[in-house]
Amino acid sequence: MEYLAQCGDIFLSDSDRSGAKMVKFLQTAPTVYQYIWRAIRNTQQPVNYYHAGMVLDQTNIVEQQWKFQYGLTAKILPRKVVIYRLRGLTDHDREYLRDKAWSDLGHTYGLALILGKTLTWLTGINWFQQFLGKEFSKTEICVTQVARVYQDNCKFGVKRYQEVTTKIIDEWCSNPLNGWEVVYRNG
């Protein structure tokens, strides 16, 4: 499948590394209690991707890797990856998304948000990720960085962009009724 990049395309990728497996495990259910219940009933939900980023153009992507930075579009295409595009974006919308992403370049990784998401998963109390997400809003993780850039165009079915996960984005964007389409898939 040939891929013709457009600014604003969202990519989700996977890996077999231990860290990626742990991130995917924590997304199998919203809380540990739901995880246990689903394990008992054998109804765990699969998680396909652990990492997210946004395409800027045919050559460049932006992604959170300890800091929000440039990467190469060609680097992600051979991976297990899916790339989604929001239908109906105008050139003005794409320029806005690009400018918003550029303004976030250099922001550091959101360790506080990871702590908040983990505490929310362990306790079921959503306040942890909301509070730590607000307090440290300049330090995102890869998926919340994408949701933050897109927050004026798409909410991905959550109230606050800090609540989004790669599983949520994958499920939201794979439903054609939500206005997204798959423009590239590998693996």
KEKELUM-695495 format. One line per 8 residues: number of its first residue (from 1); for each residue x, y, z of N, C-alpha, C. Coordinates in Angstrom, 3 decimals, padded with zeros to 6 digits. Example, Ala and Ser with C-alpha at 12.3 -4.5 7.8 and 13.67 -1.06 7.14 Angstrom:
BEGIN
1) 013.190 -005.690 007.800 012.300 -004.500 007.800 013.200 -003.300 007.800 | 012.850 -002.250 007.080 013.670 -001.060 007.140 012.900 000.030 007.870
END
This chain:
BEGIN
1) 000.847 -001.173 000.000 000.000 000.000 000.000 000.891 001.233 000.000 | 000.780 002.040 -001.035 001.569 003.264 -001.117 000.943 004.329 -000.223 | 001.784 005.100 000.419 001.306 006.118 001.343 001.700 007.495 000.845 | 000.708 008.349 000.651 000.935 009.742 000.308 000.598 010.576 001.536 | 001.619 011.052 002.190 001.467 011.729 003.480 000.763 013.066 003.346 | -000.021 013.381 004.382 -000.624 014.700 004.527 -000.424 015.146 005.959 | -000.198 016.425 006.133 -000.058 016.968 007.475 -001.332 016.684 008.258 | -001.154 016.215 009.483 -002.288 015.901 010.334 -002.623 014.431 010.408
9) -002.034 013.607 009.532 -002.240 012.164 009.640 -001.690 011.697 010.981 | -002.392 010.788 011.617 -001.965 010.243 012.903 -001.470 008.826 012.681 | -000.298 008.520 013.237 000.172 007.138 013.151 000.191 006.509 014.534 | -000.119 005.223 014.555 -000.016 004.393 015.749 000.895 003.241 015.385 | 001.897 002.967 016.220 002.837 001.903 015.892 003.002 000.948 017.066 | 003.603 -000.201 016.771 003.771 -001.243 017.773 005.217 -001.695 017.799 | 005.540 -002.439 018.835 006.879 -002.988 019.015 006.776 -004.222 019.897 | 007.802 -005.066 019.847 007.855 -006.245 020.720 008.713 -005.998 021.952
17) 009.175 -004.778 022.155 009.999 -004.466 023.317 009.186 -004.576 024.606 | 009.874 -004.789 025.702 009.212 -004.969 027.002 008.389 -003.753 027.403 | 008.925 -002.564 027.219 008.203 -001.346 027.567 006.903 -001.219 026.789 | 006.942 -001.552 025.507 005.736 -001.491 024.677 004.700 -002.496 025.164 | 005.152 -003.677 025.529 004.228 -004.702 026.038 003.576 -004.240 027.342 | 004.337 -003.571 028.193 003.786 -003.083 029.450 002.740 -001.992 029.196 | 003.029 -001.077 028.299 002.080 -000.011 027.959 000.788 -000.623 027.411 | 000.919 -001.605 026.537 -000.266 -002.253 025.973 -001.047 -003.014 027.044
25) -000.347 -003.655 027.973 -001.018 -004.363 029.061 -001.886 -003.413 029.873 | -001.367 -002.243 030.192 -002.110 -001.281 031.000 -003.324 -000.705 030.261 | -003.383 -000.915 028.955 -004.523 -000.421 028.179 -005.587 -001.494 027.935 | -005.362 -002.713 028.406 -006.336 -003.779 028.163 -007.649 -003.525 028.890 | -007.624 -002.715 029.923 -008.834 -002.337 030.663 -008.579 -000.980 031.314 | -009.631 -000.184 031.528 -009.443 001.149 032.127 -008.912 001.127 033.557 | -009.207 000.073 034.318 -008.717 -000.037 035.691 -008.305 -001.471 035.974 | -007.564 -001.674 037.055 -007.150 -003.013 037.447 -008.363 -003.875 037.784
33) -009.411 -003.245 038.326 -010.617 -003.987 038.690 -011.323 -004.534 037.446 | -011.392 -003.717 036.410 -011.973 -004.186 035.153 -011.075 -005.237 034.510 | -009.761 -005.071 034.669 -008.840 -006.069 034.140 -009.090 -007.428 034.805 | -009.215 -007.437 036.124 -009.457 -008.695 036.853 -010.796 -009.298 036.431 | -011.830 -008.466 036.345 -013.147 -008.956 035.940 -013.095 -009.551 034.532 | -012.425 -008.878 033.614 -012.317 -009.395 032.242 -011.461 -010.663 032.193 | -010.450 -010.735 033.052 -009.614 -011.945 033.102 -010.441 -013.139 033.583 | -011.268 -012.917 034.595 -012.136 -013.985 035.103 -013.109 -014.451 034.017
41) -013.664 -013.510 033.280 -014.652 -013.827 032.251 -014.020 -014.141 030.897 | -012.684 -014.041 030.807 -011.957 -014.274 029.558 -012.458 -013.354 028.433 | -012.595 -012.069 028.763 -013.084 -011.090 027.791 -012.122 -009.901 027.645 | -010.826 -010.141 027.832 -009.853 -009.054 027.675 -009.907 -008.504 026.260 | -009.709 -007.218 026.132 -009.743 -006.571 024.830 -008.317 -006.379 024.316 | -008.065 -006.753 023.078 -006.704 -006.614 022.546 -006.319 -005.154 022.344 | -005.044 -004.887 022.510 -004.477 -003.567 022.243 -003.442 -003.765 021.148 | -003.602 -003.044 020.059 -002.753 -003.262 018.886 -001.511 -002.382 018.842
49) -001.562 -001.208 019.479 -000.471 -000.239 019.330 -000.121 000.390 020.674 | 001.115 000.829 020.797 001.553 001.454 022.044 002.043 002.885 021.843 | 002.384 003.289 020.631 003.027 004.582 020.374 002.222 005.365 019.347 | 002.195 006.702 019.502 001.452 007.566 018.583 002.299 008.765 018.178 | 001.998 009.292 017.023 002.645 010.495 016.532 001.831 011.092 015.405 | 002.320 012.206 014.873 001.605 012.897 013.806 002.537 013.168 012.635 | 002.017 013.030 011.438 002.765 013.288 010.215 002.703 014.778 009.906 | 003.859 015.349 009.589 003.908 016.757 009.177 003.876 016.902 007.665
57) 004.616 016.022 006.984 004.662 016.057 005.527 005.241 014.738 005.030 | 005.528 014.649 003.764 006.026 013.399 003.173 007.324 012.929 003.834 | 008.092 013.840 004.405 009.398 013.512 004.968 009.422 013.458 006.483 | 008.622 014.274 007.153 008.765 014.455 008.604 007.518 014.077 009.399 | 007.786 013.550 010.595 006.759 013.294 011.597 007.166 014.037 012.868 | 006.237 014.147 013.808 006.580 014.595 015.151 006.094 013.510 016.109 | 006.926 013.248 017.115 006.577 012.226 018.095 007.261 012.547 019.412 | 006.707 012.015 020.488 007.251 012.221 021.815 008.224 011.082 022.125
65) 009.499 011.399 022.196 010.558 010.438 022.537 011.460 011.116 023.563 | 011.062 011.159 024.802 011.700 011.917 025.890 011.587 013.411 025.706 | 011.406 013.844 024.478 010.978 015.209 024.194 010.221 015.161 022.878 | 009.389 016.156 022.665 008.606 016.209 021.436 009.536 016.671 020.337 | 009.722 015.825 019.312 010.769 016.079 018.324 010.375 015.591 016.934 | 011.176 016.012 015.966 011.024 015.546 014.594 011.500 014.109 014.466 | 010.941 013.422 013.503 011.421 012.118 013.077 011.197 012.018 011.579 | 011.560 010.894 011.019 011.395 010.702 009.581 010.175 009.833 009.292
73) 009.363 010.278 008.353 008.182 009.515 007.955 008.587 008.129 007.481 | 009.669 008.040 006.712 010.125 006.747 006.179 010.493 005.767 007.296 | 010.846 006.278 008.462 011.236 005.426 009.587 010.056 004.625 010.136 | 008.852 005.186 010.081 007.701 004.495 010.668 007.023 003.522 009.710 | 007.180 003.713 008.410 006.441 002.907 007.441 006.761 001.413 007.478 | 008.000 000.989 007.745 008.268 -000.455 007.797 007.776 -001.134 009.084 | 007.476 -000.358 010.128 007.019 -000.920 011.397 005.603 -001.479 011.262 | 005.148 -002.170 012.342 003.722 -002.467 012.440 003.071 -001.130 012.761
81) 002.334 -000.586 011.804 001.817 000.771 011.933 000.479 000.897 011.209 | -000.359 001.771 011.714 -001.563 002.192 011.004 -001.543 003.712 010.995 | -001.948 004.290 009.863 -001.997 005.747 009.744 -003.432 006.137 009.404 | -003.983 007.015 010.226 -005.352 007.483 010.061 -005.353 008.928 009.584 | -006.387 009.264 008.799 -006.553 010.640 008.316 -007.981 011.093 008.608 | -008.110 012.275 009.170 -009.411 012.868 009.409 -009.928 013.445 008.102 | -011.069 012.930 007.655 -011.655 013.422 006.401 -012.151 014.854 006.593 | -012.047 015.628 005.546 -012.604 016.974 005.549 -011.696 018.061 006.091
89) -010.455 017.725 006.439 -009.533 018.777 006.895 -009.208 019.704 005.734 | -009.261 020.989 005.990 -008.894 021.968 004.968 -007.393 022.255 005.076 | -006.862 022.966 004.096 -005.458 023.376 004.165 -005.226 024.249 005.396 | -006.208 025.077 005.726 -006.114 025.918 006.926 -006.038 025.052 008.186 | -006.865 024.006 008.254 -006.839 023.083 009.400 -005.473 022.410 009.523 | -004.926 021.957 008.398 -003.618 021.284 008.420 -002.514 022.242 008.867 | -002.589 023.479 008.387 -001.603 024.492 008.787 -001.700 024.760 010.291 | -002.936 024.825 010.809 -003.140 025.027 012.239 -002.548 023.869 013.041
97) -002.799 022.631 012.614 -002.249 021.459 013.307 -000.717 021.472 013.277 | -000.152 021.796 012.113 001.308 021.852 011.992 001.888 022.919 012.917 | 001.287 024.115 012.928 001.775 025.194 013.788 001.671 024.819 015.263 | 000.571 024.184 015.633 000.394 023.772 017.017 001.443 022.725 017.405 | 001.704 021.778 016.517 002.730 020.764 016.786 004.105 021.425 016.870 | 004.424 022.328 015.969 005.723 023.010 016.005 005.908 023.779 017.299 | 004.844 024.392 017.795 004.976 025.180 019.027 005.277 024.292 020.236 | 004.992 023.005 020.133 005.247 022.068 021.237 006.598 021.365 021.136
105) 007.323 021.577 020.036 008.621 020.909 019.880 009.530 021.233 021.058 | 010.201 020.226 021.566 011.131 020.398 022.663 010.538 020.161 024.036 | 009.197 020.102 024.130 008.593 019.813 025.434 009.006 018.418 025.877 | 009.265 018.287 027.160 009.792 017.025 027.673 008.698 015.994 027.901 | 009.139 014.774 028.187 008.249 013.637 028.359 007.458 013.756 029.653 | 006.214 013.316 029.649 005.301 013.480 030.764 005.346 012.371 031.790 | 006.415 012.301 032.555 006.511 011.276 033.595 005.414 011.434 034.650 | 005.032 012.678 034.967 003.959 012.905 035.938 002.631 012.365 035.404
113) 002.393 012.530 034.105 001.164 012.015 033.516 001.157 010.484 033.524 | 002.304 009.881 033.296 002.389 008.416 033.386 002.042 007.967 034.800 | 002.572 008.668 035.788 002.237 008.353 037.172 000.736 008.508 037.400 | 000.145 009.601 036.909 -001.284 009.828 037.060 -002.124 008.748 036.391 | -001.737 008.359 035.180 -002.477 007.303 034.471 -002.340 005.968 035.201 | -001.160 005.687 035.736 -000.961 004.433 036.467 -001.780 004.420 037.753 | -001.771 005.534 038.492 -002.578 005.621 039.717 -004.068 005.501 039.398 | -004.503 006.109 038.301 -005.899 005.967 037.889 -006.210 004.512 037.575
121) -005.307 003.825 036.886 -005.511 002.411 036.549 -005.590 001.554 037.811 | -004.724 001.851 038.785 -004.685 001.051 040.013 -005.862 001.328 040.948 | -006.345 002.565 040.971 -007.380 002.930 041.943 -008.771 003.068 041.329 | -008.824 003.325 040.039 -010.105 003.611 039.405 -010.539 005.055 039.583 | -009.680 005.881 040.185 -010.002 007.287 040.436 -009.381 008.128 039.329 | -010.232 008.655 038.449 -009.787 009.395 037.275 -009.110 010.717 037.639 | -009.295 011.185 038.848 -008.744 012.457 039.289 -007.229 012.502 039.121 | -006.534 011.383 039.344 -005.067 011.382 039.282 -004.567 011.819 037.912
129) -005.091 011.217 036.840 -004.604 011.612 035.517 -005.104 013.000 035.143 | -006.279 013.398 035.615 -006.770 014.748 035.337 -005.894 015.793 036.028 | -005.630 015.610 037.324 -004.863 016.576 038.091 -003.429 016.668 037.577 | -002.755 015.534 037.468 -001.363 015.563 037.020 -001.263 015.995 035.562 | -002.278 015.679 034.768 -002.294 016.143 033.382 -002.410 017.655 033.286 | -003.230 018.251 034.128 -003.382 019.713 034.127 -002.151 020.410 034.697 | -001.647 019.879 035.806 -000.507 020.505 036.478 000.752 020.500 035.619 | 000.904 019.470 034.811 002.110 019.335 033.993 001.724 019.299 032.518
137) 000.901 020.252 032.090 000.339 020.223 030.742 001.372 020.452 029.642 | 002.543 020.896 029.978 003.589 021.072 028.963 004.446 019.824 028.820 | 004.158 018.791 029.621 004.915 017.549 029.540 003.936 016.416 029.258 | 003.876 016.011 028.024 002.912 015.006 027.578 003.616 013.675 027.299 | 002.796 012.640 027.161 003.282 011.377 026.611 002.846 011.360 025.152 | 003.347 010.426 024.381 003.150 010.478 022.927 001.681 010.612 022.531 | 000.822 009.811 023.129 -000.577 009.789 022.709 -001.320 011.043 023.163 | -001.011 011.564 024.346 -001.682 012.786 024.778 -001.159 013.993 024.002
145) 000.074 013.919 023.522 000.605 015.001 022.680 -000.199 015.096 021.390 | -000.477 013.942 020.783 -001.288 013.929 019.556 -002.689 014.458 019.856 | -003.295 013.990 020.939 -004.647 014.436 021.301 -004.666 015.925 021.623 | -003.599 016.427 022.219 -003.506 017.860 022.545 -003.465 018.692 021.266 | -002.686 018.255 020.296 -002.618 018.974 019.020 -003.992 018.956 018.343 | -004.693 017.846 018.452 -005.979 017.671 017.773 -007.190 018.139 018.582 | -007.018 018.606 019.807 -008.152 018.840 020.705 -009.212 019.792 020.151 | -008.855 020.693 019.249 -009.858 021.594 018.666 -010.599 020.952 017.494
153) -010.041 019.889 016.916 -010.648 019.227 015.759 -011.322 017.902 016.103 | -010.841 017.239 017.154 -011.363 015.920 017.496 -011.066 015.615 018.960 | -012.053 015.107 019.673 -011.898 014.771 021.095 -011.663 013.274 021.312 | -011.772 012.457 020.276 -011.561 011.009 020.354 -012.486 010.327 021.365 | -013.634 010.942 021.631 -014.621 010.332 022.505 -014.343 010.450 023.990 | -013.382 011.287 024.393 -013.087 011.489 025.821 -013.323 012.957 026.181 | -013.489 013.223 027.470 -013.737 014.597 027.919 -012.488 015.452 027.860 | -011.358 014.896 028.326 -010.091 015.624 028.387 -009.031 014.851 027.603
161) -008.224 015.581 026.877 -007.244 014.905 026.038 -006.267 014.050 026.849 | -006.070 014.361 028.145 -005.151 013.576 028.974 -005.655 012.148 029.198 | -006.932 011.890 028.956 -007.527 010.575 029.175 -007.313 009.620 028.003 | -006.863 010.120 026.886 -006.766 009.295 025.682 -005.615 008.285 025.791 | -005.798 007.141 025.142 -004.761 006.118 025.021 -004.657 005.735 023.547 | -003.631 004.988 023.185 -003.540 004.541 021.787 -004.712 003.629 021.453 | -005.172 002.855 022.414 -006.332 001.981 022.191 -007.576 002.820 021.893 | -007.781 003.895 022.644 -008.928 004.773 022.410 -008.845 005.418 021.029
169) -007.669 005.929 020.668 -007.511 006.544 019.342 -007.735 005.506 018.253 | -007.174 004.309 018.409 -007.342 003.256 017.410 -008.821 002.903 017.233 | -009.529 002.712 018.325 -010.953 002.376 018.232 -011.762 003.528 017.637 | -011.461 004.759 018.043 -012.197 005.919 017.543 -011.971 006.107 016.046 | -010.714 006.062 015.640 -010.388 006.340 014.237 -010.756 005.186 013.305 | -010.846 003.972 013.826 -011.195 002.842 012.964 -012.699 002.766 012.699 | -013.488 003.582 013.384 -014.926 003.649 013.132 -015.180 004.729 012.082 | -015.572 004.356 010.861 -015.752 005.352 009.793 -016.804 006.417 010.121
177) -017.719 006.112 011.031 -018.743 007.092 011.404 -018.153 008.296 012.130 | -016.930 008.151 012.644 -016.277 009.249 013.353 -015.485 010.164 012.433 | -015.493 009.887 011.126 -014.861 010.792 010.167 -013.413 010.504 009.823 | -012.897 009.369 010.283 -011.506 009.025 010.007 -011.443 007.881 009.010 | -010.300 007.773 008.327 -010.083 006.661 007.403 -008.652 006.160 007.535 | -008.466 004.884 007.241 -007.122 004.288 007.220 -006.501 004.635 005.874 | -005.318 005.270 005.896 -004.634 005.601 004.643 -003.370 004.769 004.450 | -002.949 004.069 005.498 -001.788 003.183 005.390 -001.828 002.193 006.543
185) -001.458 000.961 006.248 -001.356 -000.075 007.281 -000.237 -001.025 006.893 | 000.595 -001.350 007.853 001.660 -002.328 007.640 001.698 -003.247 008.843 | 001.765 -004.552 008.590 001.882 -005.530 009.671 000.606 -005.908 010.330
END
